[in-house]
Amino acid sequence: MAKKERCFCGSGKASKNCHRVASDSRAAHLFKLYDQVETTVESYFKHTENSHQCFSGCNSCCSDFFTVSEVELEIIMDEIHTTWTEQEIIDLYKKVMDNVRTFQAEHPDLDNAILTQLDYEGDLNKFKSFKGGKTRTSFSCPLLNQENGKCSVYSKRPLVCRTHGTTHFVLDKKLNSVESTVCEHIPSRLQNNVVTPDVTDLQTRYEEIVNATTKQGSLYIRKMPLFYGIRALASMQGYNPAKSAVLNRHNLDMSMQESDSMQLKKAAAMK
């Protein structure tokens, strides 16, 4: 990322003082999608009499078991190592390690599926089984501020958090007709569909951004639970809170095309 490059968002600020990503990077494309999601949601509620079922101060979903993409983890780590104090980062890393150890003790089979490069379809059954029985962990997201109940990286939060409360599915018609409880505040998914915006087209765009695709082929970039992802990138940092520059930044500094090519070559070399 050139030092004098202006931020892609149009703020007029230098990239290093704004979003801190290259203009054609995967992260830049994702930030633009984030804006689309927020615009879609805000516009929907502005032009209807419906009110959002999720409300400020509620953090029930912050204990849900969810996974995030590699680029989202890089964005979060960049935010943490650029804006947090060393003690705040130390406290976060301790919390992350506690979360991982707790999860390993409670769900050893799923932990093994997360940490090993096994057949994806086989591992997927473990995830489905887990989510079908208990969708929540026994602990909240490590990025949740326990004192005020708010997200500590709210402006950089992943897409799954931005779209939570909308319960539309794009997978198949059969799934769209399945009734379920969303959370203790939203008892009916199907009724919730009627009063929330449909952002499934933006979910499709999200998958296009976070995975690698070139003329030579495509590669599904495996997502990870947020606490595992932070641990992995923190390990690359040597768990050093004094490092302001995140080591793994290809999704932030490379163009999307360069990043795709690099990841496909890396995957081919591992076969």
C-alpha positions in Angstrom: 0.0 0.0 0.0 1.6 3.3 -1.1 2.1 5.7 1.7 0.5 8.6 -0.2 -2.4 6.6 -1.6 -5.8 8.2 -0.8 -8.3 5.9 0.9 -10.7 4.2 -1.5 -13.7 5.4 0.6 -13.5 8.9 -0.7 -12.7 10.6 2.6 -9.7 12.4 1.1 -7.5 11.0 3.8 -4.4 9.0 3.2 -5.0 5.3 3.3 -2.8 4.8 6.3 -4.9 7.3 8.3 -8.3 5.9 7.2 -9.2 2.3 6.4 -5.5 1.3 6.1 -6.0 -0.9 3.1 -5.1 -0.8 -0.6 -7.8 0.5 -2.9 -8.3 -2.7 -4.9 -7.6 -5.1 -2.0 -10.0 -7.8 -0.8 -10.5 -5.8 2.4 -11.5 -2.7 0.3 -14.1 -4.7 -1.6 -15.4 -6.1 1.7 -15.7 -2.6 3.3 -17.7 -1.5 0.3 -20.0 -4.4 0.8 -20.4 -3.5 4.5 -21.6 -0.1 3.4 -24.1 -1.7 1.0 -25.4 -3.9 3.8 -25.9 -1.0 6.2 -27.5 1.1 3.5 -29.9 -1.7 2.6 -30.9 -2.3 6.2 -31.3 1.4 7.0 -33.3 2.0 3.9 -35.6 -0.9 4.6 -36.6 0.3 8.1 -36.8 3.9 7.0 -39.4 3.1 4.4 -41.5 0.5 6.4 -43.4 0.6 9.6 -41.4 -2.4 10.8 -38.9 -2.0 13.6 -35.6 -4.0 13.9 -36.0 -6.9 16.2 -32.4 -6.5 17.4 -31.9 -3.5 19.8 -29.0 -1.5 21.1 -27.6 -3.1 24.2 -28.6 -6.7 23.4 -25.7 -9.0 23.0 -27.4 -12.4 23.3 -26.1 -13.5 19.8 -22.5 -12.7 20.9 -22.3 -16.2 22.3 -23.5 -17.9 19.1 -21.1 -20.2 17.4 -20.1 -18.5 14.1 -17.2 -18.5 11.8 -15.5 -15.6 10.0 -13.4 -15.2 6.9 -9.6 -14.8 6.7 -9.9 -11.2 5.4 -12.2 -10.2 8.3 -9.8 -11.6 10.8 -7.0 -9.5 9.2 -9.2 -6.4 9.4 -9.9 -7.0 13.1 -6.3 -7.7 13.9 -5.2 -4.6 12.1 -7.7 -2.6 14.2 -6.6 -4.1 17.4 -2.8 -3.7 16.8 -3.3 -0.1 15.5 -5.8 1.4 18.0 -5.7 -0.7 21.2 -3.2 -0.3 24.1 -0.7 -3.0 24.9 -2.6 -4.0 28.1 -5.9 -4.2 26.2 -4.3 -6.6 23.6 -2.7 -8.7 26.4 -6.1 -9.0 28.1 -7.7 -10.0 24.8 -5.1 -12.7 24.1 -5.6 -14.1 27.6 -9.4 -14.2 27.0 -8.9 -15.8 23.5 -6.7 -18.6 25.0 -9.3 -19.2 27.8 -12.0 -19.5 25.1 -10.0 -21.9 23.0 -9.2 -24.1 26.0 -12.8 -24.2 27.2 -14.0 -25.1 23.7 -11.4 -27.8 23.3 -12.5 -29.4 26.6 -16.2 -29.2 25.8 -16.0 -30.2 22.1 -12.8 -32.1 21.3 -14.1 -33.6 18.1 -15.1 -30.3 16.7 -11.8 -28.8 17.8 -10.0 -31.4 15.8 -12.0 -30.7 12.8 -11.2 -27.0 13.1 -7.5 -27.5 13.5 -6.8 -30.1 10.8 -7.1 -30.0 7.0 -9.5 -32.9 6.7 -12.2 -33.5 4.1 -14.4 -30.4 4.2 -17.6 -32.3 3.7 -16.8 -34.7 6.5 -16.0 -31.9 8.9 -19.1 -30.0 7.8 -21.2 -32.8 9.4 -19.6 -32.0 12.7 -20.5 -28.3 12.4 -24.1 -29.1 11.4 -24.4 -31.5 14.3 -23.1 -28.9 16.7 -25.3 -26.1 15.4 -28.3 -28.4 15.3 -28.1 -29.2 19.0 -26.5 -26.2 20.6 -25.7 -23.1 18.6 -24.0 -21.3 21.4 -20.7 -21.6 23.2 -20.5 -21.4 27.0 -18.7 -18.1 26.7 -19.3 -14.8 24.8 -17.2 -13.4 21.9 -13.8 -12.3 23.2 -14.4 -8.9 21.5 -17.5 -8.2 23.6 -16.9 -5.5 26.2 -18.2 -7.1 29.4 -18.6 -3.8 31.1 -20.9 -2.0 28.7 -22.1 -5.1 26.7 -21.0 -3.6 23.4 -18.7 -4.8 20.6 -15.1 -3.4 21.0 -14.5 -3.5 17.2 -18.0 -2.4 16.1 -17.0 -0.4 13.1 -14.9 -3.4 11.8 -17.3 -6.2 12.9 -17.7 -9.2 10.5 -20.6 -9.5 8.1 -22.3 -12.2 10.2 -22.7 -9.7 12.9 -23.9 -7.0 10.6 -26.7 -9.2 9.1 -27.7 -10.8 12.4 -31.4 -10.4 12.9 -32.2 -11.0 9.3 -33.0 -14.7 8.8 -33.5 -15.2 5.1 -31.8 -18.1 3.5 -30.6 -18.4 -0.1 -29.6 -22.1 0.0 -32.8 -23.8 -1.1 -36.6 -23.4 -1.1 -37.0 -26.2 1.4 -34.8 -24.5 4.0 -36.7 -21.2 3.5 -39.8 -22.9 4.8 -38.3 -24.3 8.0 -39.5 -22.7 11.2 -37.1 -22.1 14.1 -36.4 -19.8 17.0 -33.8 -17.2 16.2 -33.1 -16.2 19.8 -34.9 -15.5 23.1 -36.1 -12.2 21.6 -37.1 -13.5 18.2 -39.3 -16.7 18.6 -40.2 -17.2 14.9 -37.7 -17.1 12.0 -40.5 -17.1 9.4 -42.3 -14.2 11.0 -39.0 -12.4 11.3 -38.5 -12.8 7.5 -41.6 -10.7 6.9 -40.4 -7.8 9.0 -36.7 -7.7 8.1 -34.7 -6.9 4.8 -33.6 -9.7 2.5 -29.8 -9.4 2.1 -29.2 -12.8 0.6 -27.9 -11.3 -2.7 -25.2 -9.4 -0.6 -24.4 -12.7 1.2 -23.6 -14.2 -2.3 -21.3 -11.2 -3.1 -19.6 -11.8 0.3 -18.7 -15.3 -0.7 -17.3 -14.0 -4.0 -15.1 -11.6 -2.1 -13.7 -13.7 0.7 -12.8 -16.7 -1.5 -10.1 -16.8 -4.2 -11.1 -17.0 -7.9 -9.1 -16.7 -11.0 -9.2 -18.0 -14.6 -7.1 -21.0 -13.5 -9.7 -22.0 -10.8 -11.3 -21.1 -7.5 -10.4 -21.9 -3.9 -12.7 -21.9 -0.9 -10.8 -20.1 1.9 -11.7 -22.0 5.1 -13.5 -19.9 7.7 -12.7 -20.2 11.4 -14.5 -19.4 14.7 -13.4 -15.9 15.6 -11.5 -16.9 18.8 -9.5 -19.5 16.9 -8.7 -17.1 14.1 -7.5 -14.4 16.5 -5.3 -17.1 18.2 -3.8 -18.1 14.9 -2.9 -14.6 13.8 -1.7 -13.7 17.3 0.6 -16.7 17.1 2.1 -15.3 13.9 2.6 -12.0 15.8 4.5 -13.9 18.5 1.7 -12.8 20.8 3.5 -9.5 20.9 1.1 -6.6 21.7 3.8 -4.0 20.9 3.7 -4.9 17.2 1.7 -2.3 15.4 2.0 -3.9 11.9 0.0 -7.1 11.4 2.3 -9.7 9.7 -0.5 -11.3 7.7 -1.8 -8.5 5.5 -2.1 -9.9 2.0 -5.9 -9.3 2.1 -5.3 -5.7 3.1 -2.2 -4.7 1.0 -2.4 -6.8 -2.2 -4.9 -6.3 -4.9 -7.6 -8.9 -4.9 -6.2 -10.4 -8.2 -2.6 -10.6 -6.7 -4.0 -12.2 -3.5 -6.1 -14.7 -5.5 -3.1 -15.8 -7.6 -0.8 -16.1 -4.5 -3.3 -18.3 -2.6 -4.1 -20.6 -5.6 -0.3 -21.1 -6.2 0.1 -21.8 -2.5 -2.7 -24.3 -2.5 -1.4 -26.0 -5.6 2.1 -26.4 -4.0 0.5 -28.1 -1.0 -1.0 -30.9 -3.1 
